[in-house]
Amino acid sequence: MKILANMSGLINDIRVKEGELVNAGDVVAVIESMKMLIDLKSESTGVITKVVCQLEEFVQEGQLLFEGE
């Protein structure tokens, strides 16, 4: 499982930790773009094995943010 940024912006909130189970549709992070807060949701169920992004990091659309299995 890989979770990618759905748009370019600033990581405003990270809502999961490594080892945490997420279900499809769970909000894993919030991206701030053009003064709007956009929820980033997991598309599948799995366990987060690696958090690649950091709080207040600027990310590009399509950038890998989380890995899981």
PyMOL Python script that loads the backbone (N, CA, C, O; Angstrom):
from pymol import cmd

cmd.read_pdbstr("""\
ATOM      1  N   MET A   1       0.851  -1.176   0.000  1.00  0.00           N
ATOM      2  CA  MET A   1       0.000   0.000   0.000  1.00  0.00           C
ATOM      3  C   MET A   1       0.892   1.233   0.000  1.00  0.00           C
ATOM      4  O   MET A   1       1.860   1.310   0.758  1.00  0.00           O
ATOM      5  N   LYS A   2       0.563   2.191  -0.850  1.00  0.00           N
ATOM      6  CA  LYS A   2       1.257   3.474  -0.885  1.00  0.00           C
ATOM      7  C   LYS A   2       0.197   4.568  -0.886  1.00  0.00           C
ATOM      8  O   LYS A   2      -0.812   4.469  -1.584  1.00  0.00           O
ATOM      9  N   ILE A   3       0.434   5.604  -0.101  1.00  0.00           N
ATOM     10  CA  ILE A   3      -0.471   6.749  -0.079  1.00  0.00           C
ATOM     11  C   ILE A   3       0.313   7.938  -0.604  1.00  0.00           C
ATOM     12  O   ILE A   3       1.353   8.311  -0.060  1.00  0.00           O
ATOM     13  N   LEU A   4      -0.210   8.528  -1.679  1.00  0.00           N
ATOM     14  CA  LEU A   4       0.453   9.635  -2.355  1.00  0.00           C
ATOM     15  C   LEU A   4      -0.308  10.936  -2.119  1.00  0.00           C
ATOM     16  O   LEU A   4      -1.509  10.926  -1.851  1.00  0.00           O
ATOM     17  N   ALA A   5       0.403  12.048  -2.222  1.00  0.00           N
ATOM     18  CA  ALA A   5      -0.238  13.365  -2.102  1.00  0.00           C
ATOM     19  C   ALA A   5      -1.220  13.543  -3.251  1.00  0.00           C
ATOM     20  O   ALA A   5      -0.882  13.285  -4.406  1.00  0.00           O
ATOM     21  N   ASN A   6      -2.431  13.981  -2.940  1.00  0.00           N
ATOM     22  CA  ASN A   6      -3.444  14.185  -3.976  1.00  0.00           C
ATOM     23  C   ASN A   6      -3.358  15.576  -4.596  1.00  0.00           C
ATOM     24  O   ASN A   6      -4.068  15.877  -5.555  1.00  0.00           O
ATOM     25  N   MET A   7      -2.487  16.422  -4.047  1.00  0.00           N
ATOM     26  CA  MET A   7      -2.246  17.764  -4.586  1.00  0.00           C
ATOM     27  C   MET A   7      -0.985  18.318  -3.946  1.00  0.00           C
ATOM     28  O   MET A   7      -0.498  17.790  -2.946  1.00  0.00           O
ATOM     29  N   SER A   8      -0.468  19.376  -4.527  1.00  0.00           N
ATOM     30  CA  SER A   8       0.689  20.052  -3.943  1.00  0.00           C
ATOM     31  C   SER A   8       0.221  20.930  -2.794  1.00  0.00           C
ATOM     32  O   SER A   8      -0.853  21.529  -2.857  1.00  0.00           O
ATOM     33  N   GLY A   9       1.027  21.003  -1.747  1.00  0.00           N
ATOM     34  CA  GLY A   9       0.678  21.843  -0.613  1.00  0.00           C
ATOM     35  C   GLY A   9       1.525  21.531   0.603  1.00  0.00           C
ATOM     36  O   GLY A   9       2.488  20.767   0.535  1.00  0.00           O
ATOM     37  N   LEU A  10       1.152  22.131   1.703  1.00  0.00           N
ATOM     38  CA  LEU A  10       1.868  22.006   2.967  1.00  0.00           C
ATOM     39  C   LEU A  10       1.182  20.969   3.850  1.00  0.00           C
ATOM     40  O   LEU A  10      -0.038  21.005   4.013  1.00  0.00           O
ATOM     41  N   ILE A  11       1.954  20.046   4.422  1.00  0.00           N
ATOM     42  CA  ILE A  11       1.381  19.069   5.353  1.00  0.00           C
ATOM     43  C   ILE A  11       0.988  19.817   6.625  1.00  0.00           C
ATOM     44  O   ILE A  11       1.848  20.303   7.360  1.00  0.00           O
ATOM     45  N   ASN A  12      -0.309  19.904   6.877  1.00  0.00           N
ATOM     46  CA  ASN A  12      -0.854  20.655   8.009  1.00  0.00           C
ATOM     47  C   ASN A  12      -1.049  19.771   9.232  1.00  0.00           C
ATOM     48  O   ASN A  12      -0.939  20.237  10.366  1.00  0.00           O
ATOM     49  N   ASP A  13      -1.344  18.472   8.997  1.00  0.00           N
ATOM     50  CA  ASP A  13      -1.616  17.540  10.105  1.00  0.00           C
ATOM     51  C   ASP A  13      -1.338  16.119   9.629  1.00  0.00           C
ATOM     52  O   ASP A  13      -1.703  15.749   8.514  1.00  0.00           O
ATOM     53  N   ILE A  14      -0.697  15.333  10.468  1.00  0.00           N
ATOM     54  CA  ILE A  14      -0.476  13.905  10.209  1.00  0.00           C
ATOM     55  C   ILE A  14      -1.272  13.150  11.260  1.00  0.00           C
ATOM     56  O   ILE A  14      -1.036  13.312  12.457  1.00  0.00           O
ATOM     57  N   ARG A  15      -2.214  12.325  10.819  1.00  0.00           N
ATOM     58  CA  ARG A  15      -3.150  11.699  11.751  1.00  0.00           C
ATOM     59  C   ARG A  15      -2.893  10.222  12.008  1.00  0.00           C
ATOM     60  O   ARG A  15      -3.669   9.581  12.717  1.00  0.00           O
ATOM     61  N   VAL A  16      -1.824   9.668  11.448  1.00  0.00           N
ATOM     62  CA  VAL A  16      -1.500   8.261  11.685  1.00  0.00           C
ATOM     63  C   VAL A  16      -0.034   8.125  12.067  1.00  0.00           C
ATOM     64  O   VAL A  16       0.783   9.006  11.801  1.00  0.00           O
ATOM     65  N   LYS A  17       0.277   6.994  12.699  1.00  0.00           N
ATOM     66  CA  LYS A  17       1.644   6.686  13.107  1.00  0.00           C
ATOM     67  C   LYS A  17       2.039   5.349  12.506  1.00  0.00           C
ATOM     68  O   LYS A  17       1.187   4.569  12.082  1.00  0.00           O
ATOM     69  N   GLU A  18       3.332   5.094  12.474  1.00  0.00           N
ATOM     70  CA  GLU A  18       3.815   3.798  12.007  1.00  0.00           C
ATOM     71  C   GLU A  18       3.256   2.696  12.907  1.00  0.00           C
ATOM     72  O   GLU A  18       3.239   2.827  14.131  1.00  0.00           O
ATOM     73  N   GLY A  19       2.802   1.610  12.283  1.00  0.00           N
ATOM     74  CA  GLY A  19       2.230   0.492  13.014  1.00  0.00           C
ATOM     75  C   GLY A  19       0.724   0.589  13.194  1.00  0.00           C
ATOM     76  O   GLY A  19       0.099  -0.341  13.704  1.00  0.00           O
ATOM     77  N   GLU A  20       0.140   1.693  12.784  1.00  0.00           N
ATOM     78  CA  GLU A  20      -1.299   1.911  12.968  1.00  0.00           C
ATOM     79  C   GLU A  20      -2.099   1.316  11.803  1.00  0.00           C
ATOM     80  O   GLU A  20      -1.701   1.421  10.643  1.00  0.00           O
ATOM     81  N   LEU A  21      -3.229   0.692  12.135  1.00  0.00           N
ATOM     82  CA  LEU A  21      -4.143   0.150  11.135  1.00  0.00           C
ATOM     83  C   LEU A  21      -5.025   1.269  10.608  1.00  0.00           C
ATOM     84  O   LEU A  21      -5.594   2.035  11.386  1.00  0.00           O
ATOM     85  N   VAL A  22      -5.140   1.366   9.289  1.00  0.00           N
ATOM     86  CA  VAL A  22      -6.057   2.325   8.676  1.00  0.00           C
ATOM     87  C   VAL A  22      -7.028   1.568   7.787  1.00  0.00           C
ATOM     88  O   VAL A  22      -6.682   0.547   7.192  1.00  0.00           O
ATOM     89  N   ASN A  23      -8.227   2.076   7.709  1.00  0.00           N
ATOM     90  CA  ASN A  23      -9.246   1.510   6.830  1.00  0.00           C
ATOM     91  C   ASN A  23      -9.411   2.409   5.618  1.00  0.00           C
ATOM     92  O   ASN A  23      -9.069   3.591   5.658  1.00  0.00           O
ATOM     93  N   ALA A  24      -9.932   1.850   4.552  1.00  0.00           N
ATOM     94  CA  ALA A  24     -10.220   2.656   3.362  1.00  0.00           C
ATOM     95  C   ALA A  24     -11.142   3.797   3.763  1.00  0.00           C
ATOM     96  O   ALA A  24     -12.157   3.578   4.425  1.00  0.00           O
ATOM     97  N   GLY A  25     -10.792   5.008   3.365  1.00  0.00           N
ATOM     98  CA  GLY A  25     -11.589   6.184   3.695  1.00  0.00           C
ATOM     99  C   GLY A  25     -11.139   6.933   4.928  1.00  0.00           C
ATOM    100  O   GLY A  25     -11.607   8.045   5.173  1.00  0.00           O
ATOM    101  N   ASP A  26     -10.228   6.348   5.728  1.00  0.00           N
ATOM    102  CA  ASP A  26      -9.710   7.056   6.905  1.00  0.00           C
ATOM    103  C   ASP A  26      -8.835   8.233   6.475  1.00  0.00           C
ATOM    104  O   ASP A  26      -8.065   8.122   5.522  1.00  0.00           O
ATOM    105  N   VAL A  27      -8.954   9.350   7.173  1.00  0.00           N
ATOM    106  CA  VAL A  27      -8.106  10.517   6.915  1.00  0.00           C
ATOM    107  C   VAL A  27      -6.748  10.252   7.559  1.00  0.00           C
ATOM    108  O   VAL A  27      -6.660  10.018   8.764  1.00  0.00           O
ATOM    109  N   VAL A  28      -5.687  10.290   6.745  1.00  0.00           N
ATOM    110  CA  VAL A  28      -4.344  10.022   7.250  1.00  0.00           C
ATOM    111  C   VAL A  28      -3.517  11.298   7.408  1.00  0.00           C
ATOM    112  O   VAL A  28      -2.558  11.337   8.179  1.00  0.00           O
ATOM    113  N   ALA A  29      -3.901  12.344   6.666  1.00  0.00           N
ATOM    114  CA  ALA A  29      -3.190  13.620   6.751  1.00  0.00           C
ATOM    115  C   ALA A  29      -4.093  14.723   6.221  1.00  0.00           C
ATOM    116  O   ALA A  29      -5.110  14.468   5.576  1.00  0.00           O
ATOM    117  N   VAL A  30      -3.693  15.959   6.511  1.00  0.00           N
ATOM    118  CA  VAL A  30      -4.399  17.126   5.986  1.00  0.00           C
ATOM    119  C   VAL A  30      -3.365  17.981   5.261  1.00  0.00           C
ATOM    120  O   VAL A  30      -2.307  18.300   5.803  1.00  0.00           O
ATOM    121  N   ILE A  31      -3.698  18.347   4.016  1.00  0.00           N
ATOM    122  CA  ILE A  31      -2.819  19.180   3.206  1.00  0.00           C
ATOM    123  C   ILE A  31      -3.450  20.565   3.053  1.00  0.00           C
ATOM    124  O   ILE A  31      -4.632  20.687   2.731  1.00  0.00           O
ATOM    125  N   GLU A  32      -2.651  21.597   3.287  1.00  0.00           N
ATOM    126  CA  GLU A  32      -3.115  22.965   3.099  1.00  0.00           C
ATOM    127  C   GLU A  32      -2.655  23.437   1.724  1.00  0.00           C
ATOM    128  O   GLU A  32      -1.463  23.439   1.415  1.00  0.00           O
ATOM    129  N   SER A  33      -3.619  23.833   0.913  1.00  0.00           N
ATOM    130  CA  SER A  33      -3.320  24.303  -0.432  1.00  0.00           C
ATOM    131  C   SER A  33      -4.246  25.474  -0.756  1.00  0.00           C
ATOM    132  O   SER A  33      -5.464  25.364  -0.623  1.00  0.00           O
ATOM    133  N   MET A  34      -3.671  26.575  -1.176  1.00  0.00           N
ATOM    134  CA  MET A  34      -4.440  27.773  -1.519  1.00  0.00           C
ATOM    135  C   MET A  34      -5.382  28.181  -0.376  1.00  0.00           C
ATOM    136  O   MET A  34      -6.536  28.542  -0.605  1.00  0.00           O
ATOM    137  N   LYS A  35      -4.866  28.115   0.850  1.00  0.00           N
ATOM    138  CA  LYS A  35      -5.584  28.496   2.073  1.00  0.00           C
ATOM    139  C   LYS A  35      -6.785  27.600   2.383  1.00  0.00           C
ATOM    140  O   LYS A  35      -7.645  27.962   3.186  1.00  0.00           O
ATOM    141  N   MET A  36      -6.837  26.430   1.742  1.00  0.00           N
ATOM    142  CA  MET A  36      -7.888  25.439   2.023  1.00  0.00           C
ATOM    143  C   MET A  36      -7.243  24.217   2.652  1.00  0.00           C
ATOM    144  O   MET A  36      -6.116  23.859   2.309  1.00  0.00           O
ATOM    145  N   LEU A  37      -7.961  23.570   3.581  1.00  0.00           N
ATOM    146  CA  LEU A  37      -7.490  22.334   4.193  1.00  0.00           C
ATOM    147  C   LEU A  37      -8.182  21.163   3.505  1.00  0.00           C
ATOM    148  O   LEU A  37      -9.410  21.086   3.476  1.00  0.00           O
ATOM    149  N   ILE A  38      -7.381  20.252   2.953  1.00  0.00           N
ATOM    150  CA  ILE A  38      -7.890  19.123   2.188  1.00  0.00           C
ATOM    151  C   ILE A  38      -7.507  17.830   2.896  1.00  0.00           C
ATOM    152  O   ILE A  38      -6.329  17.590   3.161  1.00  0.00           O
ATOM    153  N   ASP A  39      -8.508  16.989   3.207  1.00  0.00           N
ATOM    154  CA  ASP A  39      -8.249  15.691   3.831  1.00  0.00           C
ATOM    155  C   ASP A  39      -7.635  14.735   2.818  1.00  0.00           C
ATOM    156  O   ASP A  39      -8.108  14.630   1.686  1.00  0.00           O
ATOM    157  N   LEU A  40      -6.587  14.044   3.226  1.00  0.00           N
ATOM    158  CA  LEU A  40      -5.991  12.982   2.420  1.00  0.00           C
ATOM    159  C   LEU A  40      -6.446  11.661   3.028  1.00  0.00           C
ATOM    160  O   LEU A  40      -6.146  11.366   4.185  1.00  0.00           O
ATOM    161  N   LYS A  41      -7.168  10.873   2.249  1.00  0.00           N
ATOM    162  CA  LYS A  41      -7.747   9.631   2.755  1.00  0.00           C
ATOM    163  C   LYS A  41      -7.033   8.415   2.186  1.00  0.00           C
ATOM    164  O   LYS A  41      -6.551   8.434   1.053  1.00  0.00           O
ATOM    165  N   SER A  42      -6.974   7.364   2.983  1.00  0.00           N
ATOM    166  CA  SER A  42      -6.430   6.095   2.522  1.00  0.00           C
ATOM    167  C   SER A  42      -7.414   5.463   1.543  1.00  0.00           C
ATOM    168  O   SER A  42      -8.623   5.473   1.774  1.00  0.00           O
ATOM    169  N   GLU A  43      -6.891   4.919   0.456  1.00  0.00           N
ATOM    170  CA  GLU A  43      -7.746   4.271  -0.526  1.00  0.00           C
ATOM    171  C   GLU A  43      -7.953   2.793  -0.231  1.00  0.00           C
ATOM    172  O   GLU A  43      -8.805   2.148  -0.841  1.00  0.00           O
ATOM    173  N   SER A  44      -7.163   2.250   0.716  1.00  0.00           N
ATOM    174  CA  SER A  44      -7.293   0.830   1.047  1.00  0.00           C
ATOM    175  C   SER A  44      -7.041   0.616   2.535  1.00  0.00           C
ATOM    176  O   SER A  44      -6.592   1.515   3.247  1.00  0.00           O
ATOM    177  N   THR A  45      -7.339  -0.592   2.980  1.00  0.00           N
ATOM    178  CA  THR A  45      -7.112  -0.969   4.375  1.00  0.00           C
ATOM    179  C   THR A  45      -5.725  -1.590   4.501  1.00  0.00           C
ATOM    180  O   THR A  45      -5.311  -2.371   3.644  1.00  0.00           O
ATOM    181  N   GLY A  46      -5.014  -1.247   5.560  1.00  0.00           N
ATOM    182  CA  GLY A  46      -3.686  -1.804   5.792  1.00  0.00           C
ATOM    183  C   GLY A  46      -3.041  -1.190   7.017  1.00  0.00           C
ATOM    184  O   GLY A  46      -3.646  -0.382   7.722  1.00  0.00           O
ATOM    185  N   VAL A  47      -1.797  -1.588   7.258  1.00  0.00           N
ATOM    186  CA  VAL A  47      -1.026  -1.087   8.392  1.00  0.00           C
ATOM    187  C   VAL A  47       0.053  -0.150   7.854  1.00  0.00           C
ATOM    188  O   VAL A  47       0.778  -0.502   6.924  1.00  0.00           O
ATOM    189  N   ILE A  48       0.156   1.032   8.433  1.00  0.00           N
ATOM    190  CA  ILE A  48       1.181   2.000   8.035  1.00  0.00           C
ATOM    191  C   ILE A  48       2.541   1.480   8.520  1.00  0.00           C
ATOM    192  O   ILE A  48       2.742   1.277   9.717  1.00  0.00           O
ATOM    193  N   THR A  49       3.467   1.268   7.587  1.00  0.00           N
ATOM    194  CA  THR A  49       4.801   0.778   7.953  1.00  0.00           C
ATOM    195  C   THR A  49       5.843   1.893   7.975  1.00  0.00           C
ATOM    196  O   THR A  49       6.867   1.786   8.650  1.00  0.00           O
ATOM    197  N   LYS A  50       5.567   2.974   7.224  1.00  0.00           N
ATOM    198  CA  LYS A  50       6.524   4.075   7.191  1.00  0.00           C
ATOM    199  C   LYS A  50       5.801   5.388   6.900  1.00  0.00           C
ATOM    200  O   LYS A  50       5.024   5.492   5.951  1.00  0.00           O
ATOM    201  N   VAL A  51       6.075   6.383   7.738  1.00  0.00           N
ATOM    202  CA  VAL A  51       5.585   7.743   7.498  1.00  0.00           C
ATOM    203  C   VAL A  51       6.742   8.484   6.839  1.00  0.00           C
ATOM    204  O   VAL A  51       7.771   8.729   7.467  1.00  0.00           O
ATOM    205  N   VAL A  52       6.566   8.837   5.569  1.00  0.00           N
ATOM    206  CA  VAL A  52       7.634   9.455   4.791  1.00  0.00           C
ATOM    207  C   VAL A  52       7.613  10.983   4.934  1.00  0.00           C
ATOM    208  O   VAL A  52       8.665  11.620   4.891  1.00  0.00           O
ATOM    209  N   CYS A  53       6.435  11.565   5.102  1.00  0.00           N
ATOM    210  CA  CYS A  53       6.300  13.025   5.167  1.00  0.00           C
ATOM    211  C   CYS A  53       6.508  13.543   6.586  1.00  0.00           C
ATOM    212  O   CYS A  53       6.494  12.787   7.558  1.00  0.00           O
ATOM    213  N   GLN A  54       6.701  14.859   6.672  1.00  0.00           N
ATOM    214  CA  GLN A  54       6.866  15.523   7.962  1.00  0.00           C
ATOM    215  C   GLN A  54       5.903  16.695   8.049  1.00  0.00           C
ATOM    216  O   GLN A  54       5.525  17.281   7.035  1.00  0.00           O
ATOM    217  N   LEU A  55       5.516  17.025   9.257  1.00  0.00           N
ATOM    218  CA  LEU A  55       4.638  18.169   9.503  1.00  0.00           C
ATOM    219  C   LEU A  55       5.281  19.436   8.950  1.00  0.00           C
ATOM    220  O   LEU A  55       6.478  19.664   9.125  1.00  0.00           O
ATOM    221  N   GLU A  56       4.469  20.262   8.277  1.00  0.00           N
ATOM    222  CA  GLU A  56       4.865  21.529   7.677  1.00  0.00           C
ATOM    223  C   GLU A  56       5.818  21.376   6.493  1.00  0.00           C
ATOM    224  O   GLU A  56       6.451  22.346   6.078  1.00  0.00           O
ATOM    225  N   GLU A  57       5.923  20.160   5.945  1.00  0.00           N
ATOM    226  CA  GLU A  57       6.716  19.928   4.735  1.00  0.00           C
ATOM    227  C   GLU A  57       5.869  20.280   3.513  1.00  0.00           C
ATOM    228  O   GLU A  57       4.677  19.974   3.480  1.00  0.00           O
ATOM    229  N   PHE A  58       6.470  20.917   2.510  1.00  0.00           N
ATOM    230  CA  PHE A  58       5.766  21.169   1.254  1.00  0.00           C
ATOM    231  C   PHE A  58       5.931  19.943   0.376  1.00  0.00           C
ATOM    232  O   PHE A  58       7.051  19.492   0.137  1.00  0.00           O
ATOM    233  N   VAL A  59       4.821  19.402  -0.105  1.00  0.00           N
ATOM    234  CA  VAL A  59       4.854  18.198  -0.942  1.00  0.00           C
ATOM    235  C   VAL A  59       4.255  18.497  -2.314  1.00  0.00           C
ATOM    236  O   VAL A  59       3.444  19.409  -2.478  1.00  0.00           O
ATOM    237  N   GLN A  60       4.674  17.712  -3.275  1.00  0.00           N
ATOM    238  CA  GLN A  60       4.166  17.827  -4.641  1.00  0.00           C
ATOM    239  C   GLN A  60       3.093  16.776  -4.881  1.00  0.00           C
ATOM    240  O   GLN A  60       3.112  15.715  -4.256  1.00  0.00           O
ATOM    241  N   GLU A  61       2.162  17.058  -5.777  1.00  0.00           N
ATOM    242  CA  GLU A  61       1.142  16.080  -6.148  1.00  0.00           C
ATOM    243  C   GLU A  61       1.825  14.804  -6.634  1.00  0.00           C
ATOM    244  O   GLU A  61       2.747  14.857  -7.448  1.00  0.00           O
ATOM    245  N   GLY A  62       1.368  13.664  -6.131  1.00  0.00           N
ATOM    246  CA  GLY A  62       1.930  12.373  -6.509  1.00  0.00           C
ATOM    247  C   GLY A  62       3.092  11.921  -5.653  1.00  0.00           C
ATOM    248  O   GLY A  62       3.573  10.800  -5.819  1.00  0.00           O
ATOM    249  N   GLN A  63       3.564  12.766  -4.733  1.00  0.00           N
ATOM    250  CA  GLN A  63       4.691  12.414  -3.869  1.00  0.00           C
ATOM    251  C   GLN A  63       4.275  11.363  -2.855  1.00  0.00           C
ATOM    252  O   GLN A  63       3.174  11.430  -2.310  1.00  0.00           O
ATOM    253  N   LEU A  64       5.148  10.388  -2.593  1.00  0.00           N
ATOM    254  CA  LEU A  64       4.885   9.342  -1.605  1.00  0.00           C
ATOM    255  C   LEU A  64       4.901   9.941  -0.205  1.00  0.00           C
ATOM    256  O   LEU A  64       5.867  10.596   0.185  1.00  0.00           O
ATOM    257  N   LEU A  65       3.809   9.711   0.563  1.00  0.00           N
ATOM    258  CA  LEU A  65       3.709  10.232   1.924  1.00  0.00           C
ATOM    259  C   LEU A  65       3.723   9.132   2.974  1.00  0.00           C
ATOM    260  O   LEU A  65       4.295   9.303   4.051  1.00  0.00           O
ATOM    261  N   PHE A  66       3.090   7.995   2.661  1.00  0.00           N
ATOM    262  CA  PHE A  66       3.002   6.872   3.595  1.00  0.00           C
ATOM    263  C   PHE A  66       3.180   5.560   2.833  1.00  0.00           C
ATOM    264  O   PHE A  66       2.757   5.433   1.684  1.00  0.00           O
ATOM    265  N   GLU A  67       3.815   4.581   3.496  1.00  0.00           N
ATOM    266  CA  GLU A  67       3.909   3.228   2.952  1.00  0.00           C
ATOM    267  C   GLU A  67       3.212   2.297   3.934  1.00  0.00           C
ATOM    268  O   GLU A  67       3.160   2.569   5.133  1.00  0.00           O
ATOM    269  N   GLY A  68       2.680   1.204   3.418  1.00  0.00           N
ATOM    270  CA  GLY A  68       2.013   0.248   4.282  1.00  0.00           C
ATOM    271  C   GLY A  68       1.914  -1.114   3.629  1.00  0.00           C
ATOM    272  O   GLY A  68       2.344  -1.323   2.495  1.00  0.00           O
ATOM    273  N   GLU A  69       1.334  -2.028   4.377  1.00  0.00           N
ATOM    274  CA  GLU A  69       1.140  -3.392   3.859  1.00  0.00           C
ATOM    275  C   GLU A  69      -0.250  -3.861   4.134  1.00  0.00           C
ATOM    276  O   GLU A  69      -0.605  -4.984   3.775  1.00  0.00           O
TER     277      GLU A  69
END
""", "prot")
cmd.dss("prot")
cmd.show_as("cartoon", "prot")
cmd.util.cbc("prot")
cmd.orient("prot")
